[in-house]
Amino acid sequence: MISYKPFYETLFKKGITEYQLIFKQGFSANTLHRIKKGEAISTKTLDALCYALDCKVEDVIEFIRE
């Protein structure tokens, strides 16, 4: 299972809000809704998040073996 827990930890550490991602970085509210619900996002979106947050993939997602 993919978890987005590191995404929220990274946002907190960097002092970035979801509002800023939507209105200043241009991410769609639907993308953030999908993350919040634990649904899939594309690798293109993952790449854009890493670029916008200046972080690694591990700072956005993690794999949890069920």
N, C-alpha and C positions, 0 to 999 in steps of 0.2 A: 504494500500500500504506500502511496506517495502522501507525505504530510507536508503542509505548508507552514508548520509551526516556526521554522527558521525565518520565514518571510516576515512574520510579525515581530520576531525578535530583532531582525535587522532594521525594520522600520523604526522600532523603539530606540535602538542604539544610535541611529543616525538622526533621530528627531524629525522624521518625515511622516506625514499623515496620508491617509488614503485620499483625502481631499486634494492634497498637493499632487499626488500621482495622477489624479483625474484631470484637474484643471491646469496644472503647470507642466506636467510631463506628457499629457495627451492619452493616457490609458483610459479605456472605456470602463464605465461603472459595471458593465456586464462581466468584464474580466475579473475585477475585484470581487464581484459576487460569486463567480465560479471558484475563485481561490477560497473564499470564506466558506463555501459549501463543500470544499474538498474535491471539486470536480476537475477534470482534465483541462490543461491549457496547452497551447502549442509550443513547440521548441522556439519558434520565432518570438512568441510573447515572453518566454523564459529568457531568451537572449536580450530582449529589450529591457526587461526588468533588471537583469544583471548590469546592463549598461547604465541605466538610469540611477541605480542604487550604488554603482561602482563597487560591485561585490562579485563573489564566485557563485556558481550554481548551488553549492552546498549551503550558502547563506539564504537561499530561497526555498529549496525543497530538500527533503530527506526521504530515504526509503526505509520503511518499517516492515520487517518480515512478520507476517501474521501467523 
